[in-house]
């Protein structure tokens, strides 16, 4: 999900609850930023979560493609 879509959904959800729309937008921005930083944070392994996922998908694709050679 893109950060814009996540922000819009959060802003709408908080707005429905009675808070002003701008409060929802600010909370949505904060949550999406937190998630983005979390996915790109490199821990002790030196690889981010998004890099690990990319490597896993690439490896799986190569394995499946190898079946048809």
Secondary structure, DSSP 4 states (H G I P E B T S, - for coil): --HHHHHHHHHHHHHHTTS-HHHHHHHHHHHHHHHHHHHH-B-TTS-BHHHHHHHHHHHHHHHHHHHT-
